[in-house]
Amino acid sequence: MKKTILFASFLALTGGLFAQKKITTSATVKFDASTSIDNLPKAENKTVIASLNTSTGAIAFEAAVKNFAFSNPMMQDHFNGGSWMESDKYSTFTYKGNITDLSAVDFTKDGTYQVKTDGILSIKGVEKKLSTPATITVNGGTITANADFSVKLSDYGIGGAPVDGGKVSKEPKINVTAELK
């Protein structure tokens, strides 16, 4: 009997711990490097892994580089190639960070909360600090996280004639959206 109570207590405790970490494998990252010269450098990846720990504020996402889809197949080849993402060598990019003002969010109450995140963005093996505002929406137990930011391509060793010639933005806009349950 004591073992049964102890086991049931353990299950209840671990179940509560797992409920604090929300995960999805279908977050979306949008990449927009369009300029006034060329409107095509846009891509979307809908197979991004994202997680959020509601008790610690730890957040993370990982995107497979080859899963970014462009409307122009040639642009996708360039994106994955040697002067850009080198996706055969650097297959993912990641972000690991924290919500810095976690007390501003009540994950038990429906609402929209403005927060700030601080973390490390890793692209092509280069790690850079990234601080960005984000929006957390709680609706019926589902949490949606959304952040918009831009990156300097040169910070990650990305460049070349399209960037220098103004066909690709030197600071593309990035949008990350994750629905976590």
Secondary structure, DSSP 8 states (H G I E B T S, - for coil): -HHHHHHHHHHHHHHHHHHTEEEEEEEEEEEE---SS-S--EEEEEEEEEEEETTT-EEEEEEEGGG-EESSHHHHHHHHSTTTT-TTT--EEEEEEEETTGGG--TTS-EEEEEEEEEEEEETTEEEEEEEEEEEEEETTEEEEEEEEE--GGGGT---HHHHTTSS-SS-EEEEEEEE-
